[in-house]
Amino acid sequence: LKGGEIDVMGSVPSRDFVEDLQKDAEFQKKFYLYTANSFTYSFIGLNTKNKKLKDVKVRKALSHLIDVDKIIETVSYGLATRVNSFIHSTDAVNYEKDIPLKKYDLELAKKLLDEAGWKDSNNDGVLDKVIDGKKVELEITLFFAKGAKVGEKIATYFQEGAKKAGVKIIILAKDPNVINEEKDKREFEMVLSGWGSSSPAETDPKQIWHTSADTDGGDNYVGFGNAASDAVIEKLRVTINPQERAKYYKELQKMIDEEVPYIFLMEGKRKMAISKRWSNVYPSATSPGYNVGEFTIVK
């Protein structure tokens, strides 16, 4: 890119974009630099059927032990936005804006864990509890994709934040195919992953959120849902009126927020460099972030 061998780079790493290209006046004489929203975001999925994670107070506590604002500042160099739902915030009709972002709150997390019965009975720095007649320490394994440097940094921040509350998070890099297999078999505790689409088009929530998808190989691998949430999803699938659909979407988002099957993290910004050899160039949230078909060579 800097040598002029390519005209477009649509996914410049955050550090290079901020610390290199945005500070390189000579480069910017030859290239436009753009950022744009994306429809891809990261989250931590929790196995709600796991004995250590089945209590919603534990899941809520964990959601307050990862400092997402700090991660955005230090890992993403400010080029990311907090998310708190599976609905994109640009969807003004269906997005539930009243769901608060989870803040890092060590004291609240400790309180929730204490209420859930987790104590440090042997003063080893890790909380424990008797489950099914056996003392269990609050050690939770978090999978992330091997080779994902950003994922490793996020996992490490989570590990460090949770340790202060007496929660031991074991971070483990695995091949994505292996992670998918273990998700399919429900043989995981927490997983750092992401969702993405090329546009903000509506999708059928049944595939991910309905209890019928909580089967081996099903996409509801976190085990979310009950009769009430299933009923909302079924209504969504047969309702045509946009206002009525929005009501059900918002109701479902609130249900998900209350149960914390996911800790929603952030939406990364697209970071693009496009040669000034071209005109009619503009950024877009729609993948891949630019429209080469409309580029016009500068004569």
N, C-alpha and C positions, 0 to 999 in steps of 0.2 A: 504494500500500500504506500509506504513512505517513499519507496523507490520509483513509484509511478507505474508499476507493472500491472496493477489492476485499478479499475475506475470506481468500484463500489465495494465497501465492506459493511455488511448489515448488522454485525454483532461484534463490535469492538469490546474487549474486556474493560470493565469499569475503571480499573486502575490506569490502564494505558490511555483511555479516553480522557480522563480528568488530569492525570499527572504528566502526560506526554503530549497528546494531540492538542488539547485545549490551551496548552502553554507554548505551543510551537507556532510562532507567527509566520515563519516561512512556509510551513505545511498548509496553514489556513489561506495562504495566497492561492493555493492550487486546489484546495478541497473545501467543500461545505461540511460542517459538523452539525448533526441533528440528533435530538432525542425525541422519542414518542412513546406513548403508552403502548402496552402490549396486553394480550389476553392470555398471558401465561403467568402463573403464580405458584408459590411454594407453600408447603404445609407440613405438619407432622401428624401422621395418622396414628391413632391409639387403638389398640385391640381392647375394646370395651368388655370382652368376655374373659380377659385375663384376670386372674384372681387379685393381682396387685392393682389393676386398673379399673375394675368393675365399679368401684365406688366413685360416683361423679365428683365428690369432693376432692379426691386424689387427682382426677383429670383437671378440675378447675385450678387446683394448686399448681400443677405443672404448667398450665397456661400462663401463670404469673411468675414463672421462674426463667423465662427466656426474654431477654431485653432486645426486642425486635428493633426498636428505635436506634439502639447502639449498633446493631448489626448493619442496619441501613447506612448509618454514618461511616462505619469503619470498613465494612466488607464491600458494600455497594457504592461507596463514595458519594452517598446521597442520591444516587440514581435509582431509586426504588420507592414504592408507595405501600403503606400498610394496607392489608386487606382483612376483612372480618367475616367473609361470607363466600359461598360458592357462586353468588351472583356478582357480576362485575359492577363496580361503583358507577360506571358510565351509563348503566341501564337505569335511567332515572325513574322509570315506571315500576320495575320489579324489585329494585334494590331496597333493602330495609336499612335506612340510614341511622335509625335509632339504636342499633346494636353497638355498644361501646367497644372500642379497641381494648384488647387486653394489655395492661401495663405491667411492667416488671414491679412486683410488690412482694418483697421477701416476707414481711410480717403477715400479710394476708395469707400467703401460701403456707406459712408455718401454722397459722390458726386453723386453716382448712384441714391440714394433715393431722393436727392434734384432734380435731373433731371427728376425723375418720378413724381414730384409734391408733395412729402411728406414733410411737414413743422411742426414744433412744434408751432402752432398758439397760444396756451394758456399757453405755458411754463410749462407744467406739466411733462416734461421729455419723453413724448411719441409722436412720429410724428403723424400727422393727415392729412386728405385730404377730400375734398368734393367729394363724389361719389353718383351719381344719386340724387343730391340735398341735400344730408345728410352728415354731417361731421362724418367721420369714423376714429377711432384711429387705428394705425398699431399694433394691438394685434392679434397674430397668435397662434393657439393651435397646439401643437406637441404631437401626440400620441406615446406611446411606450408600449411594452408588460409588463403587470403586473408581478412583480417578477424578471425582467431582471435588475440585479444590474449594469452591465456594460452599458446597455441602459440608465438607469437613470443618470449615471455619464456623458455620452455623451450629453444627453439632457440638463443637468445642465450647462455644459461648453458652449453649444450653447446659452442657455438662458442668461448666464452672458456676453458673447461676444456681443450678439445682443443688450443688454440693453445699452451699451456704445454708440450705434448709434441711440438710440431712438426707438428701436423695442422691443415691449413687447412680449416675447414668454411664453405662458402658457403651462407648461409640464403636461401631464395627462397620468397616467398609466391605461391601460385598458386590459381586457381579450383579448388574440389574436383573438378569434372567433368574438368578438364584433368589433375589429378593422377591420377584414376582411369584415364583414357585412357593415360597414360604408364606407370602400373603394369601395365595390361593388356598393353601392348607391351613391358614390361620396359625401358623407356627412362628409368630413374631410378637413383640411387645409394642414397640414403636418404630415407625419408619418415616424418614425424611424424603419427601417426594414432591411432585408438582403436577399440575394440570395445565393444559393449554389448548387454545383453538385459534384459528386464523381470523375469526370475527366474533362479535358479541351476540351472535344469533342464539335464540332460545334452544335449550336442549331438554330432553325428557328426563326428569329427575329420578324416574323409577329405577334406571340402571344402577345408580350409585346409592340411593337413599332408601329404597323400599326393602322391607324385610325379606321379600321373596328373592332378593339378590344376595342375601346372607347365606350362601351355600358354598360348598367347595368350588372354587373357581369363580364365584360371583364377585362383582365389583364392590359390593357392600362389605368389604373385608374387615371394616372396623366394627361391624355388628351394630350399627345404629338402627333405631326405629322401634315402633310399637304400633298398636292398632290405630291410635290417633294420628300419628304421622303418615301411616299408610293411607288413611282415609283422605288426608289433605292431598297427597300425591295422586290418588285416584280421581279426585275432583279436578285437579289441574289437567289431567289427561283428557277430560271430556268437556272442559269449559272453554268456550270460544271468546266470550266477552273479555276484553283486555283488562278492565277494571277489576272484574271478578278474579281473573287469573292473578293479577298483581296482589290481591288480598291473600290468596292461597300461597303464593311465593313468599310473601313476607311472613306469614304464619309458619311456614316450614323453616325459614331462616332462623326465626326465634326459637323454634324447637331444637334445631341443631346447636345453636349457641348455648342453650340451657344444658344440653347433654355433653358438650365438648368431646365429640368423637374425633375431631380434628383440632389442631392448633393452627389456625390460619396465620401465615407469616407476611409475605410481601409479594408485590408484583414488580418485577424488574422492568426498567425502562429499556426500550430499544436504543442502541447507541450506534449511529451510522456515520460513515464518511463517504462522500460522493464527489467525484472529480468535477471541477468547474469547467471541464471541457464540455459539459452538458448543461443545458438550460431546461426550463419547465420541470424543475426538480423540487419536490416537496415531501415531507415526512408523512407517514400514515400509521395509525394504530393497527390497521389491517396487515396481516402477514404478506410479504416479508418486511414491510415498513416503508416501501417505496414502490413506484410503478415504472419499471424500465420502459414499458411500452409507450410512455408519454415523454420520455427523454428526447431532447432535440440537440443535435450537435451544434456547438457554438462555432460560427464561421468567422 
